[in-house]
Structures are given as structure tokens and as C-alpha cells.
Amino acid sequence: MEVLWAPWRLDYILGPKPDECVFCIPRETDEDEERLVLARGEHSFVIMNKFPYNNGHLMICPYRHVSCLTDLTLEEANDCTLWLQRSVEIIKKHFRPQGINAGLNIGEAAGAGIAAHLHFQVVPRWNGDASFMAVFGETSVIPQHLLSTYRSLKPLFDAINQ
């Protein structure tokens, strides 16, 4: 039998669940690595998904707590779109996926895990990444530790943000 390691899952399983919105983060903090924040824009930020579907799964969130695309101001929508484009560009160059899922789910019925705070998803995809493990074992295999992924992506976001 093979062993699949996902050490970050234990923190989620055993840890306390936050009462506040996980996407309502301060505009300035020294906790970006701990929170997995890769980049900060004027109205939005790029953060890694702590419970990713695939390696390199990112999210772009407005700072303001809104639940629907139509609630964004023009400036917020433009900033989110800019970081969505930049994120796709970086993911394509760094991971060389064969495809990318990019978009958002508005509302719980549409599949939004955190429906109260709008967030765009960027998920790199490779042919065969939905292997037997995901289909039959309901298990996702992430080949790289989250902090290793963060540390490899952070300089790329820093360079584009200057």
C-alpha cells in the first residue's frame, strides 16, 4: 500500500474553525507567508488555496467583503481581473499545465465553498490529473508541499508587482 502525505490537512481537521471570513484580511500585515498571500493589489489580493484541487491552485479576492460579481466597483472588478490575468500568466510559465480552470462560483448552490466573500479560482490542470485516486478514492494527490509552492511562486509575483 502506498502512503499519500498531506500534512497541512491535519491543521484543518484538528484546528479551530474561524468565526470570521478567511478572505477578510488586513491590507497590510507581516503574515503574508503564513496566510499564503502571494500578491497584493490596490483592491484585491492573490492567495493560495490551503486545500487545493491541484498544485498551484490560486484565488483572487477583493479586500472588500462582497458576495456577488455585481457588487464590485469598477475599480475592484478591474483589479481582480488584472490579478486573474497575471496569475494565469505566472501559472502557465511556472507549472506548464496543459490547461487552466479559471472562474468563480457565485452562491453556495453554484459550488462556492465560501459564498459570502467573492473569490476567483485559478486551477492548473494536466491531462490525467483526475486519476483513479480522485475518481474512485475521492482523494486528491498534491505533489508539492504548500510552503514549497508558495516560496517558488512568491518571487514571480513580486517581480510582476514592481
Residue pairs with C-beta under 8 A, 6 or more apart in sequence:
4 133
4 139
4 141
6 142
7 145
8 50
8 51
8 145
8 146
9 51
12 50
12 51
21 65
21 114
21 116
21 117
22 114
22 117
23 47
23 59
23 61
23 65
23 114
23 117
23 119
24 63
24 65
24 117
25 35
25 37
25 45
25 47
25 63
27 40
27 63
29 35
31 37
32 38
32 40
33 147
33 150
33 154
35 47
36 47
36 48
36 50
36 146
36 150
37 45
37 46
37 47
38 46
38 47
38 48
38 58
38 150
38 153
38 154
38 157
39 45
39 46
39 83
39 86
39 157
39 158
39 160
39 161
40 46
40 161
41 79
41 82
41 83
42 75
42 79
43 62
43 63
43 64
43 73
43 75
43 76
43 78
43 79
43 80
44 60
44 61
44 62
44 63
44 76
44 79
44 80
44 83
45 60
45 61
45 63
45 83
46 58
46 59
46 60
46 83
46 86
46 87
46 157
47 58
47 59
47 60
47 61
48 57
48 58
48 59
48 146
48 149
48 150
48 153
49 57
49 58
49 59
49 121
50 146
52 123
52 140
52 142
52 146
53 123
53 140
54 123
54 124
54 125
54 126
54 129
54 140
54 142
55 95
55 124
55 142
55 143
55 144
55 149
56 91
56 94
56 95
56 97
56 122
56 123
56 124
56 149
56 153
57 121
57 122
57 123
57 124
58 87
58 91
58 121
58 122
58 123
59 119
59 120
59 121
59 122
60 80
60 83
60 84
60 87
60 119
60 120
60 122
61 80
61 117
61 118
61 119
61 120
62 72
62 76
62 79
62 80
62 118
64 72
64 76
65 116
65 117
66 72
66 76
66 117
66 118
67 106
67 107
67 115
67 116
67 117
67 118
68 106
68 107
68 118
69 77
69 104
69 106
69 118
71 118
72 80
72 118
80 120
84 102
84 120
84 122
86 157
86 160
87 122
88 100
88 102
88 122
89 160
90 153
90 156
90 157
90 160
91 97
91 100
91 122
91 124
92 100
93 156
94 152
94 153
94 156
95 124
97 124
97 125
97 126
98 125
98 126
98 127
99 124
99 125
99 126
100 122
100 123
100 124
100 125
101 121
101 122
101 123
101 125
102 120
102 121
102 122
102 123
103 120
103 121
104 112
104 118
104 119
104 120
104 121
105 111
105 112
105 115
105 121
106 112
106 115
106 118
107 115
108 115
131 141
133 139
133 140
133 141
134 140
134 141
